Amino acid sequence: MKRVGGLFDRVASFEGLLAAYGRAAKGKRDRPGVAAFFRAREEELCRLRRELLDGTWRPGGLRSFTIFDPKEREISVPPFRDRVVHHAVIGVLSPVFEARFDRDSYGCRKDLGIDAALARALAFVRRFPFCLKTDVAKFFPSVDHRVLAAQLRRVLKDRRLLELLDRVVAAHRPGLPIGSLTSQWLANFILTPLDRFLRARPEARGQIRYMDDVLVFGDRRAGLKVVLAAVRGFLAEKLHLSLKDRVTAIHATKTGVPFLGFRVKPGGIEVRRPGFRRFGEGVRRAEWFFRTGRLTAEKLRESVTSRLAHLGRARSLAILRAHFARSPPMEW
């Protein structure tokens, strides 16, 4: 596939930046930084356009905080004007990336989110007797900027866009920040060589990758052991990444495969105990925020509804009834 050029002018166009502003501001117009940008949006967008065209645009400082759901992660959020640039870049780059993504790569893709990944996993679990489950250790912090830059240059030939991407990536070290739109797409992109590598392995009869969470299906346990060794070598040599040993295992699919917080079995998708525990903790935390005035009734309802929808992907009705029998929902 040929390298793509002529994209930077679309990123830096006023129309592209205006559309990017709309996407970045969606659902966030009441936040101070977004509201301030909105009050002078034409002036701000013209200034962004000038900075992009003359090469003087530089990323602002990231605002970082830590979350513990489901595990400890540092989230780094760029300032709003940077998010406008990120949306402008991805708005132009996403078709280029989509053309190169594997058909069984999920996450940050339209109609290829958690639901599609679980449905595909269920189909493979019913078809093959064994599954290799693994993911990349400390994936976002471990992304090598030089490896990413080299991969981007094999796809893009637009010098100004490559320089802009270099500045976006260099704003956070090491790796990529969790919490940035560009990080999600670039993280997905950097693992596309792994997808192609697995496609070439005869022992890998089926594969799914949701960001760095990887499932490989096969007919024989021994064959998947060969795949595992090959994947370790490929990641270390080509991408400077390693696997998380604690979760790497070959499962008999008849007993279920852990994936995206669920357990996928031939009979259907079940909620794993940690996922159900997080549901209860999340609901109680949202209710506490509501009681202390830190969350509106509407936001509380949205929070609980989204958590119910997440568990609704699995066979969870009985345990949901048990949870609310022990802890009845609040009157809103």
Phi, psi and omega in degrees: 000132184290153174290152186252137178229184176069029184259333188299319182299328177288322177298317187269002179290152179297320180297319179294320179290324178295315177296322178296320177302316180299319179291319182291328184272349185303123179076005185230015187294342180273357179280144188306312182296322180289317180297319179296318178296319182299320184297334180229041191296322180296315178297316180297317181292322177296321179294317176301316181299315179299316181296321179294316184291323181267002174079014182264355180294134176227143178297146175277180180288146179274141173263119187248145174206166184247137173243162182230033183226109002273348179220170183292126178218143173266122179259131179236115187252127178283159175298161189299319182296328175292322179297327175298315178298316180301316179295323178296318179296311183291328176302326179271323185279334187304318177296327178294314178294316182303323181294342183250348179290148176289153181294338178249032171258129187235164180100130179060027180228140181299128179065011179231054179260210184298316182300313181295320180295318179294320178297319178293319178298319179298319178297318180289321178300324179283345186258326186241149184278341184226153180217130170270120178248128178203167169209170186277135180289128177045056192302299185301313180293343186263355181299125181276119183300324182290320177297315180298316180299320180295319179294318179299323181286344173279348182249324185247144174238009179277104187301315183293324178290321177297319178295321177297315178298321177301319180292320179298314182292319183291348181292346180225127176223141355277167173070209180244144180283136171282126181121002181245137179301316181297325180299317181299314181289319180291325177295318177296319182295320186293339179265004178298327175298329176295320177301313181295322179299316180292324179300332182274354182270118182295335181286339180272101183275340177203150182212149176218136173229120171250100188057248181256008179269116191240134171239134175232127184253148180202174181270338185226139177298320181298321179296321179288332174296321177296317178299317181300314179297320180293320179295317178303313181295318181296313181298317182294316186282314189268325187243356180059042179234164179223165181269155177274105186299327186297329183252358182280122182197158174255122185251145166283122188295337181295336178264355176104153181236124177289132184200121174058036178087000179240172170242120184263117180241161178304330180277352180145188184255130181242153175280130175282153184305316179299324180295320178291323177297319178295325177301310180298317180295320180294319178295315180297321179295317179297320179295322178295318176300321179294314181297327183268008176080011182266358181216133178283164178299323180295316180293324176298314179300317179298318181297311182293319180298318180294323178292321176296319179297321179298312178292335180295348176291343186243177175280083191235006186299316183295317182285332174294318177299319180296320180297311185284340173291324179281325185225083184303143179294153181288159171277123182264000000 
